[in-house]
């Protein structure tokens, strides 16, 4: 079901893109049918849900590109995907871009952290020198095989080196050919506004409630020059809270009956994962043979 809608076309038309974070196929299928203009495959969510490990450079290229392919093939909404630092040196960056592109990802996020990278809303992140960061983006831009594939250049330099350095890097990334610039973890609305005023490229804002940045309303982001807002934890945070509460109810009461946590019925789950298609196939091909 890989999307036929082009994220690049949406941005070219000036449409603002809200992208919820998806991390496995339940979250991806639910978001896909809700009419969002894009989905965001979160590295934090993949590392946590697939491996049960922190987003600290422990998920491999194979882990991530495999999840990206599964999500892209199982949804019809344009997919933006976290590709960390490109999983190695410059040759790895090239292969990462080509692999993600072949998997159906429409916008590929490459960042300037040292390896192993860490979640952008955790402490002690270190970035590579600017010249090396720019070279990563140059390689990523030249690696893609299709003009519709977008390169997102992310800098994590704000936290350790300050906003001025982050803006300088963002400007350099845009000059190197990045389609979208992502300044991670501005610490106030004024800082988001400065980013919008300073960089001539499509801009992405990362909205992580309880993280390092404030959650800025969509209308303000749009007015300040941003084009995309991703919400990586919008799904995984509430899912984890709901699971914990429902499991606690089960443990205490010996049954899920009466649990205050909203839940899909089995019929809803069957529909979500595609059982109606299986049943239709069986009616057409299996049942006549058994008659």
N, C-alpha and C positions, 0 to 999 in steps of 0.2 A: 504493500500500500504506500510505497514511497511517494512523497508529495510531488505533485506537478506544479504547485504554486511556488514561485520563486521569491525568496526573502529579499533578494536584490531589487526585484520589481516593486515590492511593498515600500522599501526604503526610498527608492527613486521617486515614487509618487508622494513621498512625504508622510506616509502613514506611520503613526507611533506604534511600536511593537512591545506588547507585554508578553513575557515568556515565563510560565511557571516552571519550577524545577521538577524534572522527572528522573527517576533513579532505578526503575524496573518496570515491568510491563503493566501492572495494575495502575500505577500512577500515570504511565504514558497513555494507556488506553482511555482513562477517565479524562485526562486533559485534552486528548486529541479530539474527543467528540463535543467539547464545550465551546469551540469556535475561537480559540486563541490563534493569534497570527503566527506564533512560533512556540516551540518547546525548547527548554534548555536542559541538556543532559549534564547534571551536576557531578563533578569529580568527587566531591565530598560524599554525595549520596551513593554513587557507584561503589566507592571504596568501603563505605559503611555497610551498605546492603548486600553487596556481592562478596566482600571479603571479611566484613566485621572488623575492619582495621581503620585507623585514623587516616585522614587525608594528608599524608606526610610523605608522598612519593613512593608508597608501597604498592599501589596499583600499577601494573605494567601496561605497556602499549597493547599487548594481546588482550588483557582484561578489558581495557577501555574501548578498543576498536570493535571487539566482539559485542559489547553491550550497545555501542552506537549502531552497529548494523542491525541488531535485533530490534531496537527501538525504531529506527528509520523504516525498516521493512514492515513493521507492525502498526504504523501510524500514517496519516495522510497530511500532517502539519509540518511545515519546514522545521528542521532540527538544527539547533545551535549546540555545539558540543565542546566541552572542556578537553583540551589536549595537553594540559600541563606545560612543561618546558619543551615538549617535543620528544621527551623520553630519551635524551642522550645528546650527542653532538649534532653538528649541522647535517650530517648525512641522515641521522635519525629524524631530524625535523622534516627533511624532504620526504622521507618514507611515511612519516606520520600524516602529513598533509595528503599525500596520495592515497594512503589507506583509508583515512576518514572520508575523503571525497568519494572513493569507490564504495564505501559503506552507505552513502546516501546523506552524509552531513552537508548542510548548506553553508554553515559558518563555523570556522575552526578557530578556537581560541588558543593562542600561544603566549606564554608569559615570560618575564625576564628574571625569574628567580634562579638562584643556584639550585643544583640538584643535591640532595632530594628536596623537592619543593614542599611547601606547607600550605594549608588552608589560608586564604587571604585575610581571615579575621582571627588569626592566632598570632602570638608574639614570636619574636626571634627569626623573622624572615630576612633572608639576605638576597640581594640581587647581583647579577653579573654586571661588569662595567658596561657603560652605554654602548660602546662600539661593538661589543659582543651581542648585546641585546638587539641592536639594529640589524646586525648580520643575520640573526635568527629570522627576523621578519623578512628581510630580503630573500632569504632562501625559501621561506614559506610562500611568499608571493610568487616566486618563479616556479615553485614546485607544482602548483595547481594546474590541472589540465583544462579547466573550464572557466570562462570568464564569470559565470554565475556563482562560482564558489567564492565565498567571502573570507578574508583573513581578519581575525580579531587580534589586535596587539594589546596585551595587558601588561601594565607595570605595577609592581608591588613596592615601588620605591617610596611612596608617601610615608609609610609608617616609620622607616628608619632614616630616610634622607630628606624628608620634607616635601611639601606640595610643589615648591618651585622646581625641584628636580623631577618630580613626577610629570609636571607639565612639559618640561623640556624633553623628556623621553617620549611623551605622547606626541609632541610636535615632530620629533625625529622619526617616530614610527609612521606617522602620516606621510612624511616626505619620502620614506622608504617604500611606500606603496600599500600600507595597511588600509583596508577599507573601513574598518571600525576600530576606534581607540577606546580602551577600557582602563581608566585610572582606578585602581582598586583602593577601597577604604578611605575616601575623603571623610573628614571628621566633623563637618558641619554643612548646613545649607549654603553658607557663603563659599565654602570650598567647592561644592558642586557647581555653583554659579561661576566661579573663576575658571574651572575646567571648561565649562560651556563657552565662555568668552574667549578662551585662549587657543583652542585647537580646531583646525579646519578639517574636520572629517566627521563621518557618522560617529556618534558617541553612545557608549553603553554604560548604564548605571547598575550597580549590584546592590539590590535591596535585601539586607539580612537583618531582620529585627533582632535586637539584643546583641548585634555585632558591633563593629567599630564605627559604622556609619549610621546616621539617622535615617529613618524611612521617610523618603521625600514623596509627597503626592505626585501622581502622574502629571497633573496639569502644570506643576512647577517645573518638573524635569523637562517637559516639552517646551515650556516657555524659556528655559535656560539653555536650550540647544541640544538636548539629549534626544536620541532616536529610539533607543531600546532600553527597557528595564527588565532585568532578570530577577527572579525570586527563587533562588535555589532551595531554601528551606521551607517554602510554602507548603509542600507536600510532606516531606519527611518529618518535619517537626510535629505536625498534627497527627500523623499516622502513629508515630511513636507514643505520643500522649494517649491516643485512643487505645492502642494495644495494651499499654501498661494498666490503664484504668479497667478495661474489660477483663484482662487476665486476673487482676486483683479481685474483681467481683466473682469470677469463676472460682478462685481459690477460697474466698471467704464463704460463698454460698453453695458451692458444689454443683452449680448450674449457671448457665448464662441467662436463664429465664429471669426477667425483671431488670436486667442490666440497663442502666441509663444511657449507655453509649450507643449512638445510632449505628446500625449495621445493615449492609446489603443482605437481601434474602438470597437463597440459593438460586432462585430464578434470575435475579439481577446479576449474580456472579456468572451464571451460565451464559447470559446474553453478552456480558462484558468480554469473556474470553473466547466467544465465537462458537458455542455449542449449536446454536440454530443452523449454522452452515453444515456442521457435521450431521445433524439430523436430516437436513434436506438431502445431503449426499446419500445417506443411508436409504431414504425413501426412493431415491432414483435408481440406485445401483445394487443395494444389498437386499432390501426387502423383496423385490420381484424374484431374485434368485432363490430366496428361501420359501417362496410361496408354494 
